[in-house]
Amino acid sequence: MPKKRILPYIILGILDQNPGSTGKFITNQFKNEIGEFWKASHSQIYPELKKMVEDDWIKQTSDSNNEKEKYYHLTNLGKEKLNSWIDIPITALPVVEDLFSLKLFFIQDPHDPRISTLVNKQLNLLEEQLDHLNDREKMLFNTQEKRSKNYGHYLILERAISRLDNQIKWLKTIKQC
């Protein structure tokens, strides 16, 4: 079964929160905030923007000072599509492609030296990611007003931090074995 297209709804959400965004701004969201849990490339985003304009989910405008720079806004239909998508119940957990877990799964001997190598590398990666997320939290949500204004984003960031904290604790218990 083909994967359901999610990118248009992500773009609609970005435009709902940031009306008048440029394609560059949208692309950068996948390098920062949304990129923490969903990936999309420049080569995916711009064709999707074009299709969404054609489908009347968004409208495109330009500035008279810079005709090349395009700004995107939700249409009423786009707002309806976004809200309808958010309202659809989630009925399955996402499939996670986790190479660390997959490799660890196939090691049978508890004394296999590759376990230590895998665990140490994973621990380093997760600690770097945790530092990054903690920095993002301090930068984006340093006041109650900022947390309230983007509460869903705040919750997702807190979930990611909590998940990494728990993974790091688990990895440290493995190192002690």
PASEBA-1860 file (N, C-alpha, C; in nm, 3 decimals):
! residues 177
1> MPKKRILP> 0.084/-0.118/0.000/0.000/0.000/0.000/0.089/0.125/0.000 ~ 0.062/0.221/-0.089/0.147/0.341/-0.093/0.130/0.425/0.034 ~ 0.236/0.495/0.066/0.237/0.581/0.182/0.146/0.701/0.158 ~ 0.063/0.735/0.257/-0.026/0.850/0.243/0.056/0.979/0.246 ~ 0.019/1.072/0.160/0.089/1.199/0.151/0.058/1.284/0.275 ~ 0.162/1.323/0.345/0.148/1.404/0.466/0.201/1.546/0.443 ~ 0.297/1.559/0.353/0.364/1.687/0.332/0.268/1.804/0.309 ~ 0.162/1.789/0.229/0.073/1.905/0.211/0.013/1.955/0.343
9> YIILGILD> -0.017/1.862/0.433/-0.078/1.902/0.560/0.023/1.970/0.651 ~ 0.147/1.927/0.642/0.253/1.994/0.719/0.269/2.137/0.668 ~ 0.270/2.152/0.537/0.282/2.287/0.479/0.162/2.373/0.519 ~ 0.043/2.315/0.517/-0.076/2.391/0.560/-0.061/2.435/0.705 ~ -0.011/2.346/0.790/0.009/2.381/0.931/0.111/2.492/0.949 ~ 0.219/2.485/0.873/0.321/2.590/0.880/0.260/2.724/0.838 ~ 0.183/2.722/0.730/0.123/2.847/0.681/0.014/2.899/0.775 ~ -0.053/2.808/0.844/-0.153/2.850/0.942/-0.085/2.925/1.057
17> QNPGSTGK> 0.030/2.876/1.099/0.104/2.939/1.207/0.186/3.059/1.161 ~ 0.224/3.060/1.033/0.313/3.164/0.980/0.261/3.213/0.845 ~ 0.149/3.286/0.843/0.094/3.332/0.716/0.195/3.417/0.637 ~ 0.195/3.399/0.507/0.285/3.478/0.423/0.426/3.426/0.420 ~ 0.443/3.299/0.456/0.578/3.241/0.455/0.628/3.219/0.313 ~ 0.758/3.224/0.299/0.821/3.194/0.171/0.853/3.045/0.164 ~ 0.883/2.997/0.046/0.925/2.859/0.031/1.051/2.831/0.112 ~ 1.140/2.927/0.118/1.263/2.912/0.196/1.232/2.896/0.344
25> FITNQFKN> 1.139/2.977/0.395/1.101/2.965/0.536/1.043/2.827/0.564 ~ 0.955/2.781/0.476/0.893/2.649/0.492/1.001/2.541/0.492 ~ 1.092/2.549/0.397/1.202/2.452/0.389/1.285/2.453/0.517 ~ 1.312/2.571/0.571/1.391/2.582/0.693/1.321/2.521/0.814 ~ 1.189/2.516/0.812/1.117/2.453/0.923/1.154/2.305/0.934 ~ 1.190/2.244/0.822/1.229/2.103/0.822/1.375/2.087/0.866 ~ 1.449/2.195/0.875/1.585/2.189/0.927/1.584/2.212/1.078 ~ 1.480/2.276/1.127/1.472/2.310/1.270/1.359/2.234/1.336
33> EIGEFWKA> 1.249/2.302/1.356/1.142/2.250/1.440/1.082/2.118/1.391 ~ 1.024/2.118/1.276/0.957/1.998/1.226/1.058/1.889/1.194 ~ 1.177/1.930/1.155/1.282/1.834/1.123/1.322/1.745/1.240 ~ 1.280/1.782/1.360/1.308/1.697/1.476/1.230/1.566/1.468 ~ 1.117/1.568/1.393/1.035/1.446/1.386/0.980/1.415/1.248 ~ 1.006/1.499/1.149/0.960/1.472/1.013/1.057/1.535/0.915 ~ 1.090/1.464/0.809/1.187/1.513/0.712/1.120/1.539/0.577 ~ 1.165/1.645/0.511/1.126/1.675/0.373/1.234/1.762/0.313
41> SHSQIYPE> 1.260/1.741/0.187/1.366/1.815/0.120/1.310/1.928/0.034 ~ 1.398/2.017/-0.003/1.367/2.128/-0.094/1.299/2.075/-0.220 ~ 1.351/1.964/-0.273/1.298/1.908/-0.398/1.159/1.847/-0.381 ~ 1.116/1.824/-0.258/0.980/1.777/-0.233/0.886/1.894/-0.207 ~ 0.936/1.995/-0.138/0.851/2.104/-0.090/0.803/2.194/-0.205 ~ 0.893/2.236/-0.293/0.852/2.330/-0.398/0.750/2.272/-0.497 ~ 0.765/2.148/-0.542/0.659/2.091/-0.627/0.525/2.080/-0.552 ~ 0.534/2.050/-0.423/0.411/2.040/-0.343/0.343/2.176/-0.332
49> LKKMVEDD> 0.422/2.281/-0.312/0.365/2.416/-0.307/0.293/2.448/-0.438 ~ 0.355/2.415/-0.552/0.294/2.441/-0.682/0.161/2.367/-0.696 ~ 0.160/2.240/-0.655/0.037/2.160/-0.664/-0.071/2.216/-0.571 ~ -0.032/2.260/-0.454/-0.128/2.314/-0.358/-0.189/2.445/-0.408 ~ -0.112/2.525/-0.480/-0.165/2.647/-0.542/-0.267/2.607/-0.649 ~ -0.231/2.510/-0.732/-0.321/2.462/-0.838/-0.451/2.406/-0.781 ~ -0.442/2.340/-0.665/-0.560/2.281/-0.602/-0.638/2.381/-0.517 ~ -0.591/2.506/-0.511/-0.654/2.613/-0.435/-0.653/2.590/-0.284
57> WIKQTSDS> -0.552/2.517/-0.235/-0.535/2.500/-0.091/-0.459/2.619/-0.033 ~ -0.373/2.679/-0.118/-0.297/2.797/-0.079/-0.296/2.894/-0.196 ~ -0.267/3.020/-0.165/-0.248/3.117/-0.273/-0.107/3.172/-0.263 ~ -0.058/3.212/-0.377/0.079/3.262/-0.388/0.074/3.409/-0.425 ~ 0.154/3.489/-0.357/0.166/3.631/-0.390/0.315/3.664/-0.401 ~ 0.342/3.780/-0.457/0.482/3.826/-0.462/0.484/3.973/-0.425 ~ 0.600/4.019/-0.390/0.623/4.157/-0.351/0.663/4.234/-0.476 ~ 0.609/4.354/-0.494/0.642/4.432/-0.612/0.792/4.469/-0.616
65> NNEKEKYY> 0.858/4.470/-0.499/1.002/4.500/-0.494/1.087/4.381/-0.535 ~ 1.030/4.259/-0.521/1.105/4.139/-0.553/1.009/4.035/-0.609 ~ 0.989/4.038/-0.739/0.894/3.948/-0.805/0.931/3.800/-0.790 ~ 1.060/3.771/-0.770/1.103/3.632/-0.759/1.060/3.568/-0.628 ~ 1.053/3.647/-0.521/1.018/3.594/-0.389/0.867/3.572/-0.382 ~ 0.829/3.448/-0.354/0.687/3.412/-0.347/0.647/3.394/-0.201 ~ 0.529/3.440/-0.169/0.473/3.430/-0.034/0.346/3.345/-0.044 ~ 0.328/3.259/0.054/0.216/3.165/0.050/0.122/3.189/0.168
73> HLTNLGKE> -0.009/3.175/0.138/-0.114/3.197/0.237/-0.218/3.085/0.223 ~ -0.277/3.047/0.335/-0.386/2.950/0.330/-0.508/3.011/0.263 ~ -0.579/2.932/0.188/-0.712/2.970/0.141/-0.813/2.911/0.239 ~ -0.938/2.945/0.224/-1.042/2.885/0.309/-1.044/2.733/0.291 ~ -1.028/2.689/0.166/-1.024/2.545/0.139/-0.904/2.482/0.209 ~ -0.790/2.547/0.206/-0.671/2.495/0.272/-0.691/2.484/0.423 ~ -0.756/2.583/0.482/-0.785/2.580/0.626/-0.879/2.464/0.658 ~ -0.978/2.442/0.572/-1.070/2.329/0.590/-0.995/2.196/0.581
81> KLNSWIDI> -0.907/2.184/0.481/-0.829/2.061/0.463/-0.742/2.033/0.585 ~ -0.675/2.137/0.637/-0.591/2.121/0.754/-0.673/2.076/0.874 ~ -0.783/2.142/0.900/-0.866/2.106/1.015/-0.925/1.966/1.002 ~ -0.967/1.930/0.881/-1.019/1.794/0.859/-0.911/1.689/0.884 ~ -0.789/1.717/0.838/-0.678/1.623/0.858/-0.645/1.608/1.007 ~ -0.642/1.719/1.080/-0.613/1.713/1.224/-0.720/1.631/1.296 ~ -0.845/1.640/1.249/-0.956/1.569/1.313/-0.958/1.418/1.287 ~ -0.885/1.371/1.186/-0.884/1.227/1.156/-0.813/1.154/1.269
89> PITALPVV> -0.879/1.054/1.329/-0.814/0.981/1.439/-0.692/0.902/1.390 ~ -0.593/0.893/1.475/-0.474/0.812/1.448/-0.506/0.670/1.492 ~ -0.492/0.575/1.401/-0.532/0.437/1.431/-0.415/0.339/1.435 ~ -0.295/0.388/1.410/-0.179/0.299/1.413/-0.056/0.376/1.457 ~ 0.034/0.305/1.521/0.160/0.366/1.559/0.249/0.379/1.435 ~ 0.335/0.479/1.433/0.423/0.496/1.317/0.528/0.385/1.311 ~ 0.570/0.356/1.191/0.680/0.262/1.172/0.809/0.341/1.188 ~ 0.892/0.294/1.278/1.018/0.363/1.306/1.132/0.281/1.247
97> EDLFSLKL> 1.215/0.346/1.171/1.332/0.280/1.117/1.450/0.315/1.206 ~ 1.484/0.224/1.294/1.586/0.246/1.395/1.698/0.144/1.376 ~ 1.804/0.186/1.308/1.914/0.095/1.278/1.985/0.045/1.402 ~ 1.998/0.129/1.503/2.061/0.086/1.627/1.986/-0.035/1.684 ~ 1.855/-0.022/1.699/1.775/-0.132/1.755/1.782/-0.255/1.667 ~ 1.778/-0.235/1.538/1.782/-0.348/1.445/1.915/-0.424/1.457 ~ 2.025/-0.352/1.460/2.156/-0.417/1.473/2.170/-0.487/1.608 ~ 2.127/-0.419/1.713/2.136/-0.477/1.847/2.051/-0.604/1.857
105> FFIQDPHD> 1.938/-0.604/1.792/1.846/-0.718/1.793/1.914/-0.845/1.744 ~ 2.004/-0.833/1.647/2.065/-0.950/1.586/2.194/-0.997/1.653 ~ 2.237/-0.930/1.757/2.355/-0.975/1.832/2.307/-1.074/1.939 ~ 2.362/-1.194/1.936/2.314/-1.299/2.025/2.399/-1.315/2.151 ~ 2.527/-1.293/2.142/2.619/-1.316/2.253/2.625/-1.192/2.343 ~ 2.594/-1.207/2.473/2.599/-1.091/2.563/2.739/-1.031/2.580 ~ 2.840/-1.103/2.538/2.978/-1.055/2.551/3.034/-1.004/2.417 ~ 2.950/-0.994/2.318/2.992/-0.945/2.187/3.043/-0.801/2.201
113> PRISTLVN> 3.167/-0.773/2.163/3.223/-0.638/2.179/3.151/-0.531/2.096 ~ 3.079/-0.573/1.997/3.006/-0.475/1.915/2.894/-0.408/1.995 ~ 2.847/-0.474/2.098/2.742/-0.413/2.182/2.794/-0.283/2.241 ~ 2.911/-0.289/2.299/2.971/-0.170/2.360/2.991/-0.059/2.257 ~ 3.039/-0.096/2.141/3.061/0.003/2.033/2.929/0.067/1.992 ~ 2.827/-0.015/1.970/2.696/0.037/1.931/2.638/0.128/2.039 ~ 2.644/0.082/2.163/2.587/0.159/2.275/2.658/0.292/2.291 ~ 2.791/0.291/2.287/2.865/0.417/2.304/2.835/0.516/2.193
121> KQLNLLEE> 2.832/0.469/2.071/2.801/0.558/1.959/2.660/0.614/1.971 ~ 2.565/0.527/2.004/2.425/0.571/2.019/2.413/0.671/2.134 ~ 2.482/0.644/2.242/2.479/0.734/2.357/2.532/0.872/2.318 ~ 2.641/0.877/2.245/2.696/1.006/2.200/2.598/1.081/2.111 ~ 2.537/1.009/2.017/2.440/1.072/1.926/2.320/1.127/2.003 ~ 2.269/1.048/2.096/2.151/1.091/2.172/2.183/1.208/2.265 ~ 2.301/1.207/2.324/2.339/1.319/2.412/2.355/1.448/2.333 ~ 2.410/1.438/2.212/2.420/1.557/2.125/2.281/1.608/2.089
129> QLDHLNDR> 2.192/1.517/2.055/2.056/1.556/2.019/1.983/1.617/2.139 ~ 2.003/1.559/2.257/1.940/1.613/2.377/1.989/1.754/2.406 ~ 2.118/1.777/2.393/2.172/1.912/2.411/2.107/2.010/2.314 ~ 2.095/1.967/2.190/2.032/2.051/2.088/1.887/2.084/2.126 ~ 1.811/1.983/2.166/1.671/2.006/2.201/1.656/2.093/2.325 ~ 1.743/2.074/2.423/1.738/2.159/2.542/1.769/2.304/2.505 ~ 1.863/2.325/2.414/1.893/2.461/2.368/1.773/2.521/2.295 ~ 1.706/2.439/2.211/1.587/2.488/2.140/1.477/2.526/2.239
137> EKMLFNTQ> 1.460/2.445/2.341/1.357/2.475/2.441/1.386/2.607/2.512 ~ 1.510/2.628/2.550/1.547/2.754/2.616/1.525/2.873/2.524 ~ 1.556/2.855/2.396/1.544/2.964/2.300/1.398/2.994/2.266 ~ 1.319/2.891/2.244/1.183/2.909/2.195/1.078/2.927/2.304 ~ 1.101/2.869/2.420/0.995/2.864/2.521/1.045/2.909/2.658 ~ 1.116/3.021/2.661/1.172/3.070/2.786/1.072/3.148/2.871 ~ 0.949/3.165/2.821/0.844/3.230/2.901/0.715/3.149/2.889 ~ 0.628/3.166/2.987/0.498/3.098/2.984/0.416/3.146/2.864
145> EKRSKNYG> 0.428/3.273/2.830/0.355/3.327/2.715/0.396/3.256/2.585 ~ 0.525/3.233/2.566/0.572/3.164/2.446/0.525/3.020/2.444 ~ 0.522/2.954/2.562/0.472/2.816/2.568/0.325/2.811/2.533 ~ 0.247/2.906/2.586/0.103/2.908/2.561/0.069/2.939/2.416 ~ 0.148/3.025/2.355/0.121/3.066/2.217/0.141/2.951/2.117 ~ 0.238/2.864/2.144/0.269/2.750/2.057/0.270/2.622/2.139 ~ 0.158/2.596/2.206/0.154/2.489/2.305/0.178/2.351/2.245 ~ 0.123/2.323/2.129/0.145/2.193/2.066/0.292/2.170/2.036
153> HYLILERA> 0.357/2.271/1.983/0.500/2.264/1.955/0.578/2.239/2.084 ~ 0.541/2.311/2.189/0.606/2.293/2.318/0.590/2.150/2.368 ~ 0.469/2.095/2.357/0.445/1.957/2.403/0.529/1.856/2.326 ~ 0.539/1.873/2.194/0.619/1.782/2.112/0.767/1.790/2.151 ~ 0.815/1.910/2.176/0.954/1.926/2.217/0.977/1.861/2.353 ~ 0.885/1.878/2.446/0.896/1.814/2.577/0.895/1.661/2.565 ~ 0.810/1.610/2.477/0.805/1.465/2.454/0.939/1.415/2.400 ~ 0.996/1.488/2.305/1.124/1.448/2.248/1.234/1.449/2.353
161> ISRLDNQI> 1.235/1.551/2.437/1.335/1.560/2.544/1.318/1.444/2.642 ~ 1.196/1.417/2.680/1.168/1.307/2.772/1.209/1.172/2.713 ~ 1.178/1.152/2.587/1.214/1.027/2.519/1.367/1.009/2.517 ~ 1.438/1.115/2.482/1.585/1.107/2.479/1.643/1.083/2.618 ~ 1.588/1.152/2.718/1.633/1.129/2.856/1.621/0.982/2.893 ~ 1.507/0.922/2.862/1.485/0.781/2.896/1.575/0.688/2.817 ~ 1.596/0.716/2.689/1.686/0.633/2.609/1.829/0.640/2.663 ~ 1.872/0.758/2.701/2.007/0.775/2.755/2.021/0.698/2.887
169> KWLKTIKQ> 1.922/0.708/2.973/1.926/0.633/3.100/1.935/0.483/3.072 ~ 1.856/0.435/2.977/1.856/0.293/2.942/1.993/0.251/2.890 ~ 2.050/0.331/2.799/2.182/0.299/2.745/2.289/0.296/2.854 ~ 2.279/0.386/2.949/2.377/0.389/3.059/2.365/0.264/3.147 ~ 2.244/0.209/3.160/2.231/0.083/3.237/2.294/-0.032/3.161 ~ 2.284/-0.031/3.029/2.348/-0.135/2.947/2.499/-0.128/2.962 ~ 2.553/-0.007/2.963/2.698/0.010/2.975/2.750/-0.049/3.106 ~ 2.666/-0.048/3.209/2.709/-0.098/3.340/2.704/-0.250/3.348
177> C> 2.635/-0.313/3.253/2.622/-0.460/3.257/2.748/-0.528/3.211
END
